[in-house]
Amino acid sequence: MPGSKRLLPEPPTSTAASLVDVPTAPEATLVDLVLGIPGAASRVHGLLELGCLSPHALAQRTELGLHDAQRLLAALELGRRVHAARSRRPRRLRSPRDIARFFEPTLAPLVHEELWMAALDVHHGLRRLAAVAGAETILTDGKAIASR
């Protein structure tokens, strides 16, 4: 309406001194910041290992609430996805270095071993990617076939 004042939200009252420099902060500070619980990082050890747990297992191991455990896992998953998005995967797999660069975003965060197969065409282009798990091969297009 003409002549009426538009109310804008108040700027945060916290000072710049209370803000954390996120890129240089230690892991403990970041965990406390994500959870909003000062000192929570003392219960969280080994972020790489914890990132592979379910929210229930993480909550039990760290004595955090289920909601807090899920929040921490979501933050770790976002970090993993950012890393994967930044990784440049080669279009052609011509050397061991190309293969390592291609699989690194998928396999690096794992705490267990997995076996993957890459089917290439005659020009070293990727035709199909498959994770081999036990008695069956799980294909990236969602189909599963038995392997013997």
Secondary structure, DSSP 8 states (H G I E B T S, - for coil): -TT------------GGGS--GGGS-HHHHHHHHHT-TTGGGG---HHHHTTS-HHHHHHHHT--HHHHHHHHHHHHHHHHHHHHHS---SB--SHHHHHHHHHHHHTT-SS--EEEEEE-TTSBEEEEEEEETTEEEETTS-EEE--
